[in-house]
Amino acid sequence: MLTGIIRRASGTDRRDPGVSQGLNYPGGYIEMTTLRFASSSPVSTENKPYSNTLWLIGGRICSALATAVVIGALARHLGPGSFGQLNFVLALMAIAAPLASLNLNGILVRELIKTPADSGALLGSALGLRVLGGAAAMVLLNGSALVLFPEDAALIGLASLALFFQPAAVVDSWFQRHLASKRSVIATTTVIYAGAAVRLLLVSAGAPLSVFVGMILVEAVLYAIGYFVAYRSYQRQSTRWRWDGVRARALLRASLPLAASGVVAVIGVRFDQVMVAVRLGEREAGHYLAASRFTEFALFAAFALITSLYPRLAESGSDHGPEPRLIQAMFDAVMLLGWSAAVFLAVAAKLLVDVILGPAYGPSAPLLIAQGWAALLIINSMIRWHVVQLVAPTYYNLISAGATVLIQYALISFCLQAFGAMGATLASAAGALGGGILLTLALPRTRQLFALQVKSLAAMVCWWRWREAWHLLRH
């Protein structure tokens, strides 16, 4: 069944040790139609997946505490209009991020596992490619802003300078290769707390919106410094970093389709936010985007868990991919986290909004509840995106991302007119359902995944499958 699909999808030539087939998106999208990890270089057992995940999620929780305080202070200081404008700039930056990174993270992790002797050439080549990607993303983002959003072009241009420093995140691939994400967590959390302290001082000083947009650039510089320090202090050093044209071309061939897929996928995730800002105005966008900031914590936690489970899942399957029971365990583990977040947001939404954002953001509470439930479909699609890389070609995810955006585009005007900001959440959920779940059944090489994917939606009540999910986390 599923093993047969994986075998047919791979078309594996065992004599080809190249890197032309694969990659993971920072939100993670990988085509791993050929998964051949060198037996002498398994994923590091320095940490187990659950330990790595705890560091990622724990770091996010600690960061969330600081971020929640800052969100509340900014929301009250700027008001719904300017706060919506700030989050609109952040949404556009998120859309540019996959192009800037070229979605190199996953393929780089895979190749670092397969060919540890070439780690320096891989990291150096990836760094150079991300510099080029960042420059291209800056040009496209600013050009689009001048044409489509001229009133926000100056703010977008200032924020886009942060893309110049994003190549430093290539270091995180080295830590992921060794399941040592705690080093990245420590570096990034330190920057977040420092940035939070500065923002609070700026709020008390009555700083304007442009200063807070400038903080995006300042933090990007600090992140780059943090990654450098974390890498230099790590006991597992790679070989000397250097540019390798052959490696760079192979990485680029693998990454370009996935970079395109990543951009389309992030547009799908952020499409509702952009359309609310464009169609409904800054004030209503402020309410919607304020709710989205809370929902993003749940999405990041799910992504952190997927990131930690994926190397083990990929390695376990050799040429034929992982067993269906392991894929089901990954779906179940992540969906249990998603259910927990959705229930928490449903119960605590009003309290979160009142305490953190203030009474002026009362309309954000029902939006937050709706987004929490819609996040279940989005998280399910995120898992499916990763697993498809083990069983099908890269363009399957591009098709999926494109279908998600088309469904949202087809529904968004009607939904916004009929339901206001709540309609954006309905369109987003419909896009995730159609492009991320139902399309799995329509595409020939992924049909066997559909049953696993749908079963995971009921993971909360299927307690007899929890043991397998926990086993995957532990081992």
C-alpha positions as CSV (number, residue, x, y, z in Angstrom):
1,M,0.0,0.0,0.0
2,L,1.8,3.1,1.2
3,T,5.1,1.5,0.9
4,G,4.3,0.7,-2.7
5,I,3.4,4.3,-3.3
6,I,6.7,5.5,-1.8
7,R,8.6,3.0,-3.9
8,R,6.9,4.2,-7.1
9,A,7.3,7.8,-6.2
10,S,11.0,7.5,-5.6
11,G,12.3,6.1,-8.8
12,T,15.4,5.6,-6.9
13,D,18.7,4.9,-8.6
14,R,20.9,3.4,-5.9
15,R,24.0,4.4,-7.7
16,D,23.2,8.1,-7.6
17,P,24.5,9.7,-4.4
18,G,23.5,13.2,-5.5
19,V,21.3,15.7,-3.7
20,S,19.0,16.6,-6.5
21,Q,15.9,15.4,-4.8
22,G,14.9,17.0,-1.6
23,L,14.3,19.8,0.7
24,N,12.5,21.0,3.8
25,Y,10.8,24.4,4.2
26,P,11.3,26.4,7.3
27,G,7.8,25.7,7.8
28,G,9.1,22.7,6.3
29,Y,8.6,21.3,2.9
30,I,10.8,18.6,1.6
31,E,10.8,16.4,-1.4
32,M,12.5,13.3,-0.1
33,T,11.6,10.9,-2.9
34,T,15.0,9.4,-2.4
35,L,16.0,9.1,1.2
36,R,19.4,7.4,1.6
37,F,21.1,8.4,4.8
38,A,24.7,7.2,5.0
39,S,24.8,4.4,7.5
40,S,27.9,5.9,9.1
41,S,26.1,9.2,9.7
42,P,22.8,8.7,11.4
43,V,20.9,11.5,13.1
44,S,22.7,12.4,16.2
45,T,21.5,10.7,19.3
46,E,22.8,13.5,21.5
47,N,19.2,14.5,22.1
48,K,15.9,12.6,21.6
49,P,13.1,14.2,19.5
50,Y,11.0,14.9,22.5
51,S,13.9,16.6,24.2
52,N,14.5,18.7,21.2
53,T,10.8,19.5,20.9
54,L,10.6,20.5,24.6
55,W,13.4,23.0,24.0
56,L,11.7,24.4,21.0
57,I,8.3,24.6,22.6
58,G,9.7,25.7,26.0
59,G,11.7,28.4,24.3
60,R,8.5,29.5,22.5
61,I,6.6,29.6,25.8
62,C,9.2,31.7,27.4
63,S,9.3,34.0,24.4
64,A,5.5,34.1,24.4
65,L,5.5,35.5,27.9
66,A,7.6,38.4,26.8
67,T,5.8,38.7,23.5
68,A,2.4,38.8,25.2
69,V,3.5,41.7,27.3
70,V,4.9,43.5,24.3
71,I,1.8,42.8,22.2
72,G,-0.4,44.2,24.9
73,A,1.7,47.3,25.3
74,L,2.0,47.9,21.6
75,A,-1.7,47.3,21.0
76,R,-2.7,49.8,23.7
77,H,-0.1,52.3,22.6
78,L,-0.7,52.2,18.8
79,G,-4.4,51.5,18.8
80,P,-6.2,49.1,16.4
81,G,-5.3,51.1,13.3
82,S,-1.6,51.5,13.6
83,F,-1.3,48.1,15.3
84,G,-3.0,46.6,12.2
85,Q,-0.6,48.4,10.0
86,L,2.4,47.0,11.9
87,N,1.1,43.5,11.7
88,F,0.4,44.0,8.0
89,V,4.1,44.7,7.4
90,L,5.0,41.6,9.4
91,A,2.6,39.5,7.3
92,L,4.3,40.7,4.1
93,M,7.7,39.9,5.6
94,A,6.5,36.4,6.3
95,I,5.5,36.0,2.7
96,A,8.9,37.0,1.5
97,A,10.7,34.7,4.0
98,P,10.6,31.5,2.0
99,L,12.1,33.2,-1.1
100,A,14.8,34.7,1.0
101,S,15.7,31.4,2.6
102,L,15.2,29.4,-0.7
103,N,13.7,26.7,1.6
104,L,17.1,25.3,2.0
105,N,16.8,24.2,5.6
106,G,15.4,20.7,5.1
107,I,17.7,19.6,2.2
108,L,20.7,21.0,4.0
109,V,19.8,19.0,7.1
110,R,19.5,15.9,5.0
111,E,22.8,16.4,3.2
112,L,24.6,17.2,6.4
113,I,23.4,13.8,7.7
114,K,24.4,12.0,4.5
115,T,27.8,13.6,3.8
116,P,29.3,14.9,7.1
117,A,32.7,15.2,5.5
118,D,31.4,17.9,3.2
119,S,29.7,19.9,6.0
120,G,31.8,23.0,5.4
121,A,31.0,23.1,1.7
122,L,27.4,22.5,2.3
123,L,27.0,25.2,5.0
124,G,29.2,27.7,3.0
125,S,27.3,27.1,-0.2
126,A,23.9,27.4,1.6
127,L,25.0,30.6,3.2
128,G,25.9,32.1,-0.2
129,L,22.6,31.0,-1.8
130,R,20.6,32.5,1.1
131,V,22.5,35.8,0.6
132,L,21.3,35.8,-3.1
133,G,17.8,34.8,-2.1
134,G,17.6,37.6,0.5
135,A,18.7,40.2,-2.1
136,A,16.1,38.9,-4.5
137,A,13.4,38.9,-1.9
138,M,14.2,42.5,-0.9
139,V,13.9,43.7,-4.5
140,L,10.6,41.9,-5.1
141,L,9.1,42.9,-1.8
142,N,9.9,46.6,-2.2
143,G,8.9,46.6,-5.9
144,S,5.6,45.1,-5.0
145,A,5.1,47.5,-2.2
146,L,5.7,50.5,-4.4
147,V,3.0,49.3,-6.9
148,L,0.4,47.7,-4.6
149,F,0.8,49.4,-1.2
150,P,2.5,52.8,-1.8
151,E,1.2,54.3,1.4
152,D,3.1,51.6,3.4
153,A,6.1,51.4,1.0
154,A,8.5,53.3,3.4
155,L,7.7,51.0,6.3
156,I,8.0,47.9,4.2
157,G,11.3,49.0,2.8
158,L,12.7,49.6,6.3
159,A,11.5,46.2,7.5
160,S,12.9,44.5,4.4
161,L,16.4,45.3,5.3
162,A,16.2,42.6,7.9
163,L,16.2,40.0,5.0
164,F,19.9,41.0,4.5
165,F,20.8,39.3,7.8
166,Q,18.6,36.2,7.5
167,P,21.4,34.0,5.9
168,A,22.9,33.6,9.4
169,A,20.0,31.2,10.2
170,V,21.8,28.6,8.2
171,V,23.5,27.8,11.5
172,D,20.2,26.4,12.8
173,S,20.4,23.6,10.2
174,W,23.6,22.5,11.8
175,F,21.9,22.3,15.2
176,Q,18.9,20.6,13.7
177,R,21.2,18.0,12.2
178,H,22.3,17.1,15.7
179,L,18.9,17.6,17.4
180,A,20.6,20.4,19.4
181,S,18.0,23.1,18.8
182,K,18.4,24.3,22.4
183,R,21.4,26.4,21.3
184,S,19.2,28.2,18.7
185,V,16.5,28.5,21.3
186,I,18.8,30.1,23.8
187,A,20.2,32.6,21.2
188,T,16.8,33.6,19.8
189,T,15.1,33.8,23.2
190,T,17.8,36.1,24.5
191,V,17.2,38.4,21.5
192,I,13.5,38.3,22.0
193,Y,13.8,39.3,25.7
194,A,16.2,42.1,24.8
195,G,13.9,43.3,22.0
196,A,10.9,43.2,24.4
197,A,12.7,45.3,26.9
198,V,13.6,47.9,24.3
199,R,10.1,48.0,22.9
200,L,8.6,48.6,26.3
201,L,11.0,51.5,26.8
202,L,9.9,52.9,23.4
203,V,6.3,52.6,24.4
204,S,6.9,54.5,27.6
205,A,8.7,57.1,25.5
206,G,5.7,57.4,23.1
207,A,7.7,56.3,20.0
208,P,5.9,56.3,16.6
209,L,5.1,53.3,14.5
210,S,8.2,53.7,12.3
211,V,10.5,53.1,15.3
212,F,8.8,49.8,16.0
213,V,9.1,48.7,12.4
214,G,12.8,49.6,12.7
215,M,13.1,47.2,15.6
216,I,12.5,44.4,13.1
217,L,15.8,45.3,11.5
218,V,17.6,45.6,14.9
219,E,16.4,42.2,16.0
220,A,17.5,40.7,12.7
221,V,21.1,41.9,13.4
222,L,21.0,40.6,16.9
223,Y,19.7,37.2,15.7
224,A,22.6,36.9,13.3
225,I,25.1,37.7,16.1
226,G,23.3,35.2,18.4
227,Y,23.6,32.4,15.8
228,F,27.3,33.1,15.2
229,V,28.0,33.0,19.0
230,A,26.0,29.8,19.4
231,Y,27.8,28.1,16.6
232,R,31.3,29.1,17.7
233,S,30.6,27.8,21.2
234,Y,29.2,24.4,20.0
235,Q,31.6,21.4,20.5
236,R,30.6,19.9,17.1
237,Q,32.2,22.1,14.6
238,S,31.8,21.5,10.8
239,T,34.7,21.5,8.4
240,R,35.8,24.9,7.1
241,W,33.0,26.8,5.4
242,R,33.6,27.4,1.8
243,W,31.6,28.0,-1.4
244,D,31.3,24.9,-3.6
245,G,29.8,25.5,-7.1
246,V,28.8,21.9,-7.6
247,R,27.1,21.7,-4.2
248,A,25.5,25.1,-4.6
249,R,24.0,24.2,-8.0
250,A,22.7,20.9,-6.6
251,L,21.1,22.6,-3.6
252,L,19.6,25.3,-5.8
253,R,18.1,22.8,-8.2
254,A,16.5,21.1,-5.2
255,S,15.4,24.3,-3.5
256,L,13.9,26.5,-6.3
257,P,10.7,24.4,-6.7
258,L,10.3,24.3,-3.0
259,A,11.0,28.0,-2.6
260,A,8.2,28.7,-5.0
261,S,6.0,26.2,-3.1
262,G,6.9,27.9,0.1
263,V,6.0,31.3,-1.1
264,V,2.6,30.1,-2.3
265,A,2.1,28.2,0.9
266,V,2.8,31.2,3.1
267,I,0.6,33.3,0.9
268,G,-2.1,30.7,1.7
269,V,-1.4,31.1,5.5
270,R,-1.2,34.9,5.4
271,F,-3.7,35.6,2.6
272,D,-6.6,36.1,5.0
273,Q,-4.5,38.7,7.0
274,V,-3.5,40.7,3.9
275,M,-7.1,40.7,2.5
276,V,-8.6,41.8,5.8
277,A,-6.2,44.7,5.8
278,V,-6.8,45.6,2.2
279,R,-10.6,45.2,2.1
280,L,-11.8,46.1,5.6
281,G,-9.4,48.8,6.7
282,E,-6.7,49.2,9.3
283,R,-9.0,49.2,12.4
284,E,-10.8,45.9,11.7
285,A,-7.5,44.5,10.5
286,G,-6.1,45.4,13.9
287,H,-8.7,43.3,15.6
288,Y,-8.1,40.4,13.2
289,L,-4.3,40.5,13.3
290,A,-4.3,40.8,17.0
291,A,-6.1,37.5,17.3
292,S,-3.8,36.0,14.7
293,R,-0.8,36.8,16.8
294,F,-2.1,34.4,19.5
295,T,-3.0,31.7,17.0
296,E,0.5,31.8,15.6
297,F,1.9,30.5,18.9
298,A,-0.1,27.3,18.3
299,L,1.1,27.0,14.7
300,F,4.7,27.5,15.8
301,A,4.4,24.8,18.5
302,A,3.0,22.4,15.9
303,F,5.9,23.3,13.6
304,A,8.4,22.8,16.3
305,L,7.1,19.3,17.0
306,I,7.1,18.4,13.3
307,T,10.6,19.7,12.9
308,S,11.8,17.5,15.8
309,L,10.0,14.4,14.6
310,Y,10.8,14.7,10.9
311,P,14.5,13.6,10.9
312,R,13.7,10.4,12.8
313,L,10.7,9.7,10.6
314,A,12.7,10.3,7.4
315,E,15.7,8.2,8.6
316,S,13.5,5.2,9.7
317,G,12.3,4.5,6.2
318,S,15.5,4.1,4.2
319,D,14.7,3.8,0.4
320,H,11.0,3.0,0.9
321,G,10.1,5.7,3.4
322,P,8.6,5.3,6.9
323,E,6.0,2.7,7.8
324,P,2.4,3.8,7.7
325,R,2.1,3.4,11.5
326,L,4.9,5.9,12.0
327,I,3.3,8.4,9.7
328,Q,0.1,7.9,11.6
329,A,1.9,8.4,14.9
330,M,3.4,11.7,13.6
331,F,0.0,12.9,12.5
332,D,-1.5,12.0,15.8
333,A,1.2,13.5,18.0
334,V,1.0,16.9,16.3
335,M,-2.8,16.9,16.1
336,L,-3.0,16.2,19.8
337,L,-1.0,19.4,20.3
338,G,-3.3,21.2,17.9
339,W,-6.4,20.0,19.8
340,S,-5.0,21.2,23.1
341,A,-4.3,24.6,21.7
342,A,-7.7,24.9,20.1
343,V,-9.5,24.0,23.3
344,F,-7.3,26.4,25.4
345,L,-8.0,29.3,23.0
346,A,-11.8,28.5,23.0
347,V,-11.8,28.7,26.8
348,A,-9.4,31.5,27.4
349,A,-9.9,33.8,24.4
350,K,-11.8,36.5,26.2
351,L,-9.5,36.5,29.1
352,L,-6.4,36.7,26.9
353,V,-7.8,39.6,24.9
354,D,-9.1,41.5,27.9
355,V,-5.9,41.1,30.0
356,I,-3.3,41.5,27.3
357,L,-4.8,43.7,24.6
358,G,-7.4,45.6,26.6
359,P,-11.1,46.4,26.3
360,A,-10.6,48.2,22.9
361,Y,-9.9,44.8,21.3
362,G,-13.1,43.1,22.5
363,P,-14.0,42.1,18.9
364,S,-10.8,40.0,18.7
365,A,-12.0,37.4,21.2
366,P,-14.6,35.6,18.9
367,L,-12.1,35.9,16.0
368,L,-9.5,34.2,18.2
369,I,-11.8,31.3,19.0
370,A,-12.6,30.8,15.3
371,Q,-9.0,30.9,14.4
372,G,-8.1,28.4,17.0
373,W,-10.5,25.8,15.5
374,A,-9.4,26.7,11.9
375,A,-5.8,26.1,13.1
376,L,-6.7,22.4,13.4
377,L,-7.1,22.1,9.6
378,I,-4.0,24.3,9.0
379,I,-1.9,22.2,11.3
380,N,-3.1,19.0,9.6
381,S,-2.1,20.4,6.3
382,M,1.4,21.3,7.7
383,I,2.0,17.7,8.7
384,R,0.7,16.5,5.3
385,W,3.1,18.9,3.6
386,H,6.1,17.3,5.3
387,V,4.9,13.7,4.8
388,V,4.3,14.2,1.1
389,Q,8.0,14.8,0.7
390,L,8.5,11.2,1.6
391,V,6.2,9.8,-1.0
392,A,5.8,12.2,-3.9
393,P,7.5,14.7,-6.1
394,T,8.0,18.3,-5.1
395,Y,5.4,19.7,-7.4
396,Y,2.7,17.9,-5.4
397,N,3.1,20.5,-2.6
398,L,3.1,23.3,-5.1
399,I,-0.2,22.0,-6.4
400,S,-1.5,21.8,-2.9
401,A,-0.4,25.3,-2.0
402,G,-1.8,26.7,-5.2
403,A,-5.2,25.0,-4.6
404,T,-5.3,26.4,-1.1
405,V,-4.7,30.0,-2.4
406,L,-7.2,29.6,-5.2
407,I,-9.9,28.3,-2.9
408,Q,-9.3,31.2,-0.5
409,Y,-9.3,33.7,-3.4
410,A,-12.6,32.3,-4.7
411,L,-14.3,32.6,-1.3
412,I,-12.7,35.7,0.3
413,S,-14.8,38.4,-1.3
414,F,-18.1,36.8,-0.5
415,C,-17.0,35.8,3.0
416,L,-15.7,39.2,3.9
417,Q,-18.9,40.9,2.6
418,A,-21.2,38.4,4.4
419,F,-19.3,37.8,7.6
420,G,-16.8,40.6,8.0
421,A,-13.4,39.7,9.5
422,M,-14.8,36.3,10.6
423,G,-15.3,35.5,6.9
424,A,-11.5,35.6,6.4
425,T,-11.2,32.7,9.0
426,L,-13.9,30.7,7.1
427,A,-12.1,31.2,3.8
428,S,-8.8,30.2,5.4
429,A,-10.3,27.0,6.9
430,A,-11.9,26.2,3.6
431,G,-8.6,26.6,1.8
432,A,-6.8,24.3,4.2
433,L,-9.5,21.7,4.0
434,G,-9.6,21.7,0.2
435,G,-6.0,22.2,-0.7
436,G,-4.4,20.5,2.3
437,I,-6.7,17.6,3.0
438,L,-9.2,16.7,0.3
439,L,-6.6,17.2,-2.5
440,T,-4.6,14.4,-0.8
441,L,-7.3,12.0,-2.0
442,A,-7.4,13.5,-5.5
443,L,-3.6,13.1,-6.3
444,P,-2.7,9.6,-7.3
445,R,0.5,9.2,-5.3
446,T,-0.9,10.5,-2.0
447,R,-4.3,8.7,-1.8
448,Q,-3.1,6.2,0.8
449,L,-2.2,9.2,3.0
450,F,-5.7,10.5,3.1
451,A,-7.0,7.9,5.5
452,L,-4.1,8.5,7.9
453,Q,-4.6,12.2,7.6
454,V,-8.4,12.1,8.3
455,K,-8.0,9.6,11.2
456,S,-5.6,12.1,12.9
457,L,-8.4,14.7,13.0
458,A,-10.0,12.5,15.6
459,A,-6.7,11.9,17.5
460,M,-8.1,13.6,20.7
461,V,-10.6,10.8,21.2
462,C,-8.6,7.9,19.8
463,W,-6.7,7.2,23.0
464,W,-5.5,3.8,21.9
465,R,-3.2,5.5,19.4
466,W,-1.6,7.8,21.9
467,R,1.0,5.2,22.9
468,E,2.4,5.0,19.4
469,A,2.6,8.7,19.2
470,W,4.4,8.9,22.5
471,H,6.8,6.1,21.4
472,L,7.7,8.2,18.3
473,L,8.4,11.2,20.5
474,R,10.6,9.2,22.9
475,H,12.6,7.4,20.2
